[in-house]
Amino acid sequence: MKRILAVFVVVTGLIVLPFSNARGDSSYCPYHKCPTTLPDGYHYSYVNGVFYGSTNAASGADGSGRPVEWFYELACTGNETIDANGNGGDRNCMAAISTCPPGQIRMWTFQRPASSAAPPRRLPGARCMGVPKAIPLADAQAAFVRYLKDKYLPHPVIDTAPPTGGLVNLPQIYATADSAPVALTVTQPLPAVLNAEPHYGWNYGDGTAGPDEAGTPYRPGILPKDHPEYYLTHTYAVDGVITATLIVTWKGTFTVAGITGTFSIPDIPLVASRALTIFQARSELVAAQ
């Protein structure tokens, strides 16, 4: 049953009707373009790289100020009538979408006095419902990247042991904070759920790279030579001053309720570096004391 109990606003002689999807499954809406009510009051669909949001009044009065019930059906053949319970044909047709501006759907509307048990009366004609709010995919992606980068994601810091440098042919321990994947609900520029996970790119400063892992900070009593699997280490072959670099790349996606599939977010690289001095240990004869 698709019934809205409401009193509606009259705007410049036109009644602005509420709209809500009767069913959320993909079989109801061709090409997954069915709009869905979300927390910001808009119904979103995705067409050709743009998110379209439609909003409609949910309270007010009809032309005479009387409370009414509104029912609606897609303006498709077979949906011309509904019964006293608000049930109709629920048929689909591309014309209900293709004949309206993006983000709107062509609907037949039915009306009866509030609390009446009579079958609703279909109003003349059909109308495209909703005022589009257009958000290009690129704009949404850029906004989510800014939010994650500026407000949420931690900036990486390189931890080493020994802290200022090491010795040739002995392992140097590397680590950074092991950040958990994130799942965030946002409302701007449209309601969505963001998901992102970190990937670690190590460059040890001598032309070699490390694995995609955060590593573990040094813990007294756990030596690399005894537990080589415990740490992320690198052994330098020559001495000198090196600069180790870590790029934590966050790879993300987002979803919008009512729209099938996921949308990618551009990679977010966060960079940290640390200068270290690698010494060459040499034996030296000294006089006996």
Order of alpha helices (4+ residues) and beta strands (2+ residues): beta-beta-beta-beta-beta-beta-alpha-beta-beta-beta-beta-alpha-beta-beta-beta-beta-beta-beta-beta-beta
